[in-house]
């Protein structure tokens, strides 16, 4: 199943706001944020991630609800495995 996974921006990687380090339940990966850079993303913002790209900003409340839903439907471990596979260099 392809899911959008909520994660928190913990570090901006470059001056052009193309990449950020995102934390998803303790797993940190470099994610492309170029699709939402015009939304004014900053450290501590929550975003939905799909195949290594941040798709949109969400509230912390929405992020926690999404994470809870993933756990309830048994997709939380699969989502973490997907995040572990993201590799941007």
N, CA, C and O of each residue as an XYZ file, in Angstrom:
356
protein
N       0.843     -1.173      0.000
C       0.000      0.000      0.000
C       0.889      1.236      0.000
O       1.849      1.303      0.767
N       0.590      2.199     -0.834
C       1.335      3.460     -0.869
C       0.645      4.455      0.044
O      -0.543      4.737     -0.113
N       1.388      4.979      0.987
C       0.834      5.885      1.977
C       1.628      7.173      2.029
O       2.822      7.195      1.733
N       0.961      8.234      2.404
C       1.660      9.459      2.755
C       1.932      9.364      4.252
O       1.028      9.094      5.043
N       3.168      9.585      4.623
C       3.612      9.370      5.989
C       3.941     10.712      6.637
O       4.694     11.495      6.058
N       3.398     10.999      7.823
C       3.714     12.261      8.488
C       5.104     12.236      9.110
O       5.524     11.236      9.692
N       5.800     13.346      8.975
C       7.110     13.488      9.583
C       7.356     14.933      9.964
O       6.720     15.848      9.440
N       8.284     15.125     10.882
C       8.605     16.468     11.398
C       9.953     16.910     10.852
O      10.928     16.159     10.897
N      10.001     18.133     10.336
C      11.267     18.688      9.846
C      12.151     19.002     11.048
O      11.759     19.748     11.945
N      13.358     18.418     11.051
C      14.281     18.668     12.156
C      15.503     19.467     11.720
O      16.237     19.994     12.556
N      15.719     19.557     10.404
C      16.876     20.318      9.910
C      16.655     20.668      8.435
O      16.210     19.831      7.649
N      16.971     21.908      8.074
C      16.983     22.311      6.671
C      18.386     22.017      6.159
O      19.367     22.387      6.805
N      18.499     21.355      5.006
C      19.785     20.871      4.537
C      20.512     21.867      3.636
O      21.739     21.944      3.675
N      19.776     22.631      2.824
C      20.445     23.532      1.890
C      19.751     24.888      1.825
O      18.602     25.031      2.244
N      20.457     25.873      1.299
C      19.942     27.242      1.223
C      18.781     27.396      0.251
O      17.985     28.325      0.396
N      18.663     26.522     -0.725
C      17.589     26.621     -1.723
C      16.303     25.940     -1.249
O      15.324     25.884     -1.993
N      16.296     25.427     -0.029
C      15.138     24.728      0.531
C      14.654     23.590     -0.362
O      13.453     23.409     -0.561
N      15.598     22.833     -0.891
C      15.248     21.669     -1.704
C      15.148     20.401     -0.854
O      14.402     19.483     -1.194
N      15.898     20.349      0.249
C      15.954     19.146      1.078
C      15.899     19.508      2.554
O      16.345     20.577      2.972
N      15.339     18.588      3.328
C      15.309     18.723      4.782
C      15.477     17.343      5.391
O      15.189     16.328      4.757
N      15.948     17.322      6.631
C      15.978     16.083      7.385
C      14.640     15.997      8.114
O      14.252     16.897      8.858
N      13.950     14.883      7.873
C      12.628     14.661      8.448
C      12.711     13.495      9.422
O      13.341     12.478      9.133
N      12.074     13.649     10.571
C      12.004     12.593     11.572
C      10.619     11.961     11.531
O       9.606     12.630     11.734
N      10.598     10.655     11.264
C       9.358      9.886     11.295
C       9.527      8.822     12.381
O      10.184      7.802     12.170
N       8.935      9.073     13.523
C       8.992      8.129     14.648
C      10.416      7.668     14.955
O      10.656      6.485     15.194
N      11.353      8.607     14.946
C      12.743      8.309     15.281
C      13.628      7.953     14.100
O      14.848      7.887     14.245
N      13.042      7.722     12.938
C      13.816      7.449     11.731
C      14.018      8.776     11.007
O      13.049      9.440     10.639
N      15.281      9.164     10.802
C      15.580     10.443     10.156
C      16.123     10.196      8.763
O      17.028      9.385      8.566
N      15.551     10.915      7.790
C      15.969     10.776      6.398
C      15.925     12.131      5.703
O      15.163     13.025      6.072
N      16.762     12.247      4.696
C      16.779     13.423      3.841
C      15.613     13.296      2.858
O      15.492     12.297      2.150
N      14.757     14.321      2.825
C      13.553     14.307      2.003
C      13.538     15.550      1.128
O      13.938     16.631      1.561
N      13.080     15.392     -0.091
C      12.962     16.518     -1.013
C      11.720     17.328     -0.640
O      10.612     16.793     -0.615
N      11.908     18.618     -0.352
C      10.788     19.484      0.029
C      10.499     20.551     -1.030
O       9.773     21.510     -0.766
N      11.060     20.385     -2.213
C      10.903     21.413     -3.251
C       9.450     21.627     -3.668
O       9.098     22.724     -4.101
N       8.604     20.617     -3.549
C       7.200     20.752     -3.946
C       6.408     21.663     -3.014
O       5.365     22.192     -3.398
N       6.901     21.847     -1.793
C       6.152     22.670     -0.828
C       6.951     23.861     -0.317
O       6.530     24.521      0.634
N       8.097     24.148     -0.932
C       8.951     25.220     -0.395
C       8.253     26.575     -0.414
O       8.600     27.452      0.377
N       7.284     26.764     -1.294
C       6.549     28.036     -1.338
C       5.522     28.158     -0.219
O       4.910     29.213     -0.052
N       5.330     27.092      0.542
C       4.409     27.130      1.680
C       5.087     27.642      2.946
O       4.465     27.717      4.005
N       6.367     27.994      2.829
C       7.093     28.523      3.982
C       7.384     27.468      5.034
O       7.039     27.639      6.203
N       8.015     26.385      4.626
C       8.319     25.311      5.581
C       9.544     25.661      6.417
O      10.498     26.276      5.939
N       9.488     25.252      7.676
C      10.549     25.556      8.636
C      10.795     24.344      9.532
O      10.007     23.399      9.555
N      11.897     24.394     10.263
C      12.181     23.381     11.273
C      10.994     23.332     12.236
O      10.440     24.367     12.607
N      10.617     22.134     12.631
C       9.495     21.823     13.527
C       8.143     21.772     12.829
O       7.142     21.459     13.474
N       8.077     22.067     11.537
C       6.830     21.883     10.785
C       6.624     20.399     10.522
O       7.583     19.633     10.427
N       5.376     20.010     10.406
C       5.003     18.643     10.055
C       4.605     18.605      8.587
O       3.951     19.519      8.084
N       5.009     17.531      7.903
C       4.697     17.370      6.479
C       4.264     15.936      6.212
O       4.580     15.023      6.976
N       3.537     15.753      5.118
C       3.212     14.413      4.646
C       4.215     14.040      3.567
O       4.454     14.816      2.642
N       4.799     12.857      3.683
C       5.861     12.414      2.787
C       5.360     11.222      1.969
O       4.693     10.327      2.488
N       5.692     11.234      0.703
C       5.375     10.104     -0.174
C       6.549      9.901     -1.116
O       6.976     10.839     -1.790
N       7.066      8.700     -1.166
C       8.221      8.302     -1.984
C       9.368      9.312     -1.953
O       9.959      9.625     -2.986
N       9.677      9.818     -0.757
C      10.825     10.695     -0.597
C      10.579     12.164     -0.839
O      11.513     12.965     -0.791
N       9.320     12.539     -1.103
C       8.973     13.938     -1.347
C       7.944     14.392     -0.326
O       6.976     13.683     -0.052
N       8.155     15.581      0.238
C       7.140     16.185      1.094
C       6.044     16.727      0.171
O       6.311     17.521     -0.730
N       4.818     16.287      0.412
C       3.704     16.635     -0.471
C       2.925     17.866      0.020
O       2.452     18.663     -0.790
N       2.794     18.019      1.339
C       2.150     19.200      1.884
C       2.388     19.304      3.383
O       2.727     18.324      4.046
N       2.202     20.521      3.906
C       2.320     20.768      5.334
C       1.025     20.352      6.008
O      -0.057     20.462      5.431
N       1.152     19.871      7.239
C      -0.015     19.541      8.043
C       0.242     20.009      9.472
O       1.371     20.329      9.842
N      -0.811     20.041     10.254
C      -0.653     20.426     11.655
C      -0.108     19.250     12.468
O      -0.158     18.100     12.033
N       0.404     19.559     13.638
C       0.894     18.506     14.519
C      -0.244     17.565     14.901
O      -0.054     16.352     14.996
N      -1.427     18.133     15.117
C      -2.600     17.319     15.454
C      -2.909     16.332     14.331
O      -3.140     15.151     14.589
N      -2.913     16.812     13.087
C      -3.166     15.935     11.941
C      -2.095     14.855     11.828
O      -2.397     13.702     11.521
N      -0.849     15.234     12.076
C       0.251     14.269     11.996
C       0.068     13.151     13.018
O       0.226     11.973     12.697
N      -0.264     13.525     14.237
C      -0.443     12.518     15.286
C      -1.638     11.618     14.982
O      -1.599     10.416     15.247
N      -2.694     12.198     14.430
C      -3.856     11.391     14.043
C      -3.486     10.398     12.941
O      -3.907      9.241     12.979
N      -2.695     10.850     11.958
C      -2.260      9.970     10.871
C      -1.387      8.842     11.398
O      -1.562      7.689     11.005
N      -0.446      9.164     12.287
C       0.427      8.144     12.862
C      -0.382      7.123     13.657
O      -0.107      5.925     13.597
N      -1.384      7.603     14.406
C      -2.247      6.704     15.169
C      -3.042      5.802     14.226
O      -3.180      4.605     14.477
N      -3.561      6.373     13.148
C      -4.318      5.592     12.171
C      -3.436      4.508     11.538
O      -3.863      3.363     11.387
N      -2.208      4.876     11.171
C      -1.282      3.890     10.605
C      -1.067      2.734     11.571
O      -1.020      1.574     11.163
N      -0.938      3.055     12.848
C      -0.749      2.016     13.847
C      -1.997      1.146     13.968
O      -1.895     -0.078     14.053
N      -3.168      1.769     13.977
C      -4.416      1.019     14.121
C      -4.656      0.049     12.967
O      -5.190     -1.040     13.174
N      -4.269      0.434     11.763
C      -4.499     -0.453     10.617
C      -3.308     -1.370     10.350
O      -3.291     -2.113      9.369
N      -2.305     -1.310     11.242
C      -1.163     -2.208     11.137
C      -0.174     -1.854     10.041
O       0.582     -2.715      9.591
N      -0.168     -0.607      9.605
C       0.732     -0.174      8.543
C       1.898      0.653      9.060
O       2.699      1.143      8.263
N       2.015      0.821     10.369
C       3.060      1.684     10.918
C       4.464      1.148     10.656
O       5.360      1.926     10.328
N       4.675     -0.143     10.790
C       6.005     -0.707     10.555
C       6.357     -0.662      9.066
O       7.508     -0.413      8.706
N       5.384     -0.898      8.216
C       5.615     -0.809      6.772
C       5.979      0.627      6.386
O       6.855      0.849      5.550
N       5.311      1.581      6.990
C       5.604      2.990      6.710
C       7.034      3.335      7.125
O       7.738      4.033      6.395
N       7.465      2.856      8.284
C       8.837      3.117      8.734
C       9.857      2.468      7.818
O      10.908      3.051      7.551
N       9.563      1.270      7.334
C      10.460      0.621      6.390
C      10.566      1.421      5.097
O      11.643      1.520      4.508
N       9.451      1.987      4.660
C       9.484      2.819      3.452
C      10.382      4.028      3.669
O      11.192      4.362      2.805
N      10.247      4.683      4.810
C      11.071      5.863      5.109
C      12.549      5.476      5.172
O      13.402      6.227      4.696
N      12.856      4.342      5.739
C      14.251      3.903      5.819
C      14.885      3.758      4.429
O      16.102      3.871      4.279
N      14.055      3.511      3.428
C      14.561      3.326      2.065
C      14.851      4.619      1.323
O      15.491      4.579      0.272
N      14.406      5.765      1.826
C      14.641      7.035      1.137
C      16.119      7.368      1.135
O      16.748      7.360      2.193
N      16.681      7.656     -0.001
C      18.103      8.014     -0.103
C      18.298      9.116     -1.129
O      18.273      8.849     -2.331
N      18.489     10.328     -0.687
C      18.871     11.440     -1.551
C      20.284     11.821     -1.174
O      20.584     11.999      0.006
N      21.139     11.948     -2.139
C      22.524     12.340     -1.863
C      22.826     13.686     -2.477
O      23.945     14.185     -2.351
